[in-house]
Amino acid sequence: MRVYFTGHSGDISDLHLKSLIQLEGGEVSWTFTKTGCTHIICKNLSRGKANAMLHGGGKAVTVVTPEWVTDSIREGRRLREGDYLAVKDSSNGRIDQMFSFKR
């Protein structure tokens, strides 16, 4: 497993998370490449930024929260990434999606 960090990592510093990953046998990539990374770790990532980073061919890269790392280490096994996805729907935060107007 080779991870790349982007953006805010929440309550746990990314330096601490990087150390934990390396202690558990994982690798940390200092630059993002689709061919060199298996996971992107971040608190949240907009759909637009995810599309920009992940668009094109190559292997799949999973975008997960820092909690996936800490929970997996606590459980002693690699937990299901689907429960920790960090990509937000592009409609999140749009004012027109927040209200239901009746006509």
C-alpha positions, 0 to 999 in steps of 0.5 A: 500500500502506498498513500498520498496525503492531500488537504486537511487530515482532521484532528490527527496530524498528517505527520503522525499518520504518515509515521503510523503507516510506515510503522505498519509497513505502508509507504508514503508518496510525497507526490501523487501519481496514479501508477504509484499510489493506492490511496489518497488520505484526506478529510474530504475531497470535492468531486471536482478535485477528485475528478481532476486527480483521478481522471484518465487511465491507470489503476483505481485509487481510493480516496479515504479519510484518516479514520480509515488508517487509525481504525484499521490499525486499531482493529489489526486489519485493513478495513473496508474502504467503502465505509471511509470514502472522503469524496463529497458529492458535488451538490453538497453545499449548493444553496439551491440544493438546501431548500425545497421551493414549492411553485 
